[in-house]
Amino acid sequence: MRRDLLLRGEMLDAADRIQELVAGVTVNELASDRQRRDALLWNFTVLGEAAAQVSKDLKQRWPAVPWQQPSRLRNRIVHGYWSIDLEILHTAARDQLPGFAAELRAVIATLADDNP
């Protein structure tokens, strides 16, 4: 349980940072800003690695949370970095990640209520 708590914190930190990195930034701006792009890739990697390591128990307790999506994206970044489509990363960060982060916050809130 302690490990899951740490992983959830890492996931939320990475998700928040990803959203900050793409806020008000176009794909072309992202492509031309190596430092921002590298930070985005790093945070997606952290998010995906943490999601992959969340306990089976937690994943079974909240099956509606798409736990595998960040992990799949992480694998694509790590193993296919030469062919990463920034448009997909930008869209995932802008359109999909806020919902995932909200679901993760709901999980954390429920667990906090269960274990005051």
C-alpha positions in Angstrom: 0.0 0.0 0.0 2.9 2.4 0.8 4.4 1.8 -2.6 1.1 2.5 -4.3 0.9 5.8 -2.4 4.3 6.8 -3.6 3.5 5.7 -7.2 0.3 7.7 -7.2 2.2 10.8 -6.1 4.7 10.3 -8.8 1.9 9.9 -11.4 0.1 13.0 -10.3 3.3 15.1 -10.3 4.2 13.9 -13.8 0.7 14.4 -15.1 0.6 18.0 -13.7 4.0 18.7 -15.1 3.0 17.4 -18.6 0.0 19.6 -18.6 2.1 22.6 -17.7 4.5 21.8 -20.4 1.9 21.9 -23.2 -0.3 24.7 -21.8 -0.5 27.4 -24.5 2.2 25.6 -26.6 1.6 24.5 -30.2 3.0 21.3 -31.6 5.4 23.3 -33.8 6.6 25.2 -30.7 7.1 21.9 -28.9 9.1 20.6 -31.8 11.4 23.5 -31.8 12.0 23.6 -28.1 14.2 20.7 -27.2 14.3 21.3 -23.5 10.5 21.4 -23.3 10.2 18.4 -25.5 12.7 16.4 -23.5 10.9 17.3 -20.3 7.6 16.2 -21.8 9.1 12.9 -22.8 10.6 12.4 -19.4 7.4 13.1 -17.5 5.4 10.8 -19.8 8.0 8.1 -19.1 7.8 8.6 -15.3 4.0 8.5 -15.5 4.0 5.3 -17.6 6.5 3.6 -15.4 4.6 4.4 -12.2 1.3 3.3 -13.8 2.9 0.0 -14.8 4.1 -0.6 -11.2 0.8 0.1 -9.4 -0.3 -3.0 -7.6 -2.7 -5.5 -9.2 -5.0 -4.9 -6.2 -5.3 -1.2 -6.9 -5.9 -1.8 -10.6 -8.6 -4.4 -9.8 -10.3 -2.1 -7.3 -10.5 0.7 -10.0 -10.9 -1.1 -13.3 -12.4 2.0 -15.0 -9.1 3.8 -14.7 -7.1 3.3 -17.9 -3.9 2.2 -16.1 -2.4 0.6 -19.2 -2.5 3.7 -21.4 0.4 5.6 -19.7 2.4 2.4 -19.7 1.9 1.8 -23.4 2.9 5.4 -24.2 6.0 5.0 -22.0 7.0 1.9 -23.9 6.5 3.7 -27.2 8.7 6.6 -26.0 11.4 4.4 -24.6 11.6 1.8 -27.3 10.6 3.9 -30.4 12.0 7.3 -29.5 13.2 7.9 -33.1 9.6 7.7 -34.4 7.6 9.6 -31.8 4.8 11.7 -33.2 4.7 15.0 -31.2 1.2 15.6 -32.4 0.1 12.4 -30.5 1.9 13.4 -27.4 0.5 16.9 -27.5 -3.0 15.7 -28.0 -2.6 13.1 -25.2 -1.3 15.7 -22.8 -3.9 18.3 -23.7 -7.0 16.1 -24.3 -6.6 12.8 -22.5 -4.4 13.4 -19.6 -6.7 15.8 -17.7 -9.3 13.0 -17.4 -6.8 10.4 -16.3 -5.4 12.8 -13.7 -9.0 13.5 -12.4 -9.6 9.8 -12.1 -6.3 9.3 -10.3 -7.2 12.2 -7.9 -10.6 10.5 -7.2 -8.8 7.2 -6.4 -6.5 9.0 -4.0 -9.4 10.8 -2.4 -11.3 7.6 -1.9 -8.2 5.9 -0.4 -7.7 8.8 1.9 -11.3 8.6 3.1 -10.8 4.8 3.7 -7.6 5.4 5.7 -7.9 8.6 7.6 
